[in-house]
Amino acid sequence: MKRILLLVLFVTTIAQSQEKTFENEVQRISRKIDKITKQQKDSLKQKVKEINLDLEKNKITSAEATALKKEAAAYHAAQIEKRVSVQEQNLQQLVQDKIDGNIASSDEDFEDNSFSIGGAKFKLDFSNKDKEKKKRRKDKRTTTQLVFALGVNNVLTDNSFSSLNDSNYKFWQSHFYELGFTWKTRISKEPSKTYFKYGLSFLWNNLRAENNQYHVVNGDETLLNVNANNLSESRLRHVQMTFPMYLEFDFSKNKKYSDDKIVDRTHKSVRLGVGGFFGFKLGTRQYLEYKNAEGVNIEEVQKDGFNTNTINYGLSAYIAYKGCGLYAKYDLNPLFKNTDTRNISLGLRFDIN
């Protein structure tokens, strides 16, 4: 009798080892993952049902019910993640055993080395040829960048740089900020160094007046007058939407593969951009801060056009290394109507490729 039992056990063990193929083990793991997910979801449904019953019986408040539901959902999500991760490790080991040749495949059921887990289909390729292949980077003709710039802001009179010496605005306290998005397209189909760059930007230009002055509208004119109060802040801010356009020279060294295939690489070296912009004003405000006769801090925000031009256009350029560079822009149209005062900005520019 013992011999018969041992023989049956031996035959059963052999049969089970023969049935243990890669495909069968994958399906077994898949069933375990589905079972784990279903059990936890069913348990969560039951808990939610019990919480709703307690709520209907006024044993708990609505806020307590919501908190209990969130707690239950978090607990069961953590359980799914914990238990499924164990099965994922088993699957990784199974794949490694397949690569090492320690487990066989069924040609009948798994001819293409594909399997399904949780409704998703996967395919494995164990050939040495495919393992030796490297991904080739696509030769993109157009790339995109997020642009951020900041620096000092001021005005020129009669297009003369010497007028900065007599400017009515503080040089280091008048700032500009720019945030935008650009597209960069290679002009030729083949890899080169020349690109057309274009996009959309929002500009915040600030001008802080010197010597306790502030802007006053007098008909068609905007004047700087001395304020009766001792101003701690006198700032004019005009916000613009612009559309910049550049001819950019990117001197990054291109990538060359062993088969002599050349692929563009950008933002890896020196870049030079020259061009201009056009746009329109979104709004103008003046900010004044001072103490009144009673010593109370007063903050004024004055909303007005201040006779600034609605349309603006100008020239701009930058020189950069990789993503960071020096940046300059100059308005060709006057800041205020009926004047020869034009905005100029100098600062840093960051192109996040």
SULSULFEN-V585449 format. One record per run of one state. SS is the DSSP state (alpha for helix, beta for strand, coil for the rest). FROM is the first residue (numbers start at 1). TO is the last residue. Records with the same first field share a line. If there is no record, write none. Layout:
# SULSULFEN-V585449
SS->FROM-TO, FROM-TO
This chain:
# SULSULFEN-V585449
coil->1-1, 20-21, 57-61, 101-113, 118-119, 124-127, 132-141, 158-159, 167-168, 170-174, 187-193, 210-212, 219-220, 227-232, 251-254, 257-261, 264-269, 292-296, 304-307, 309-310, 322-323, 332-335, 337-340, 353-353
alpha->2-19, 22-56, 62-100, 128-131, 161-166
beta->114-117, 120-123, 142-157, 160-160, 169-169, 175-186, 194-209, 213-218, 221-226, 233-250, 255-256, 262-263, 270-291, 297-303, 308-308, 311-321, 324-331, 336-336, 341-352
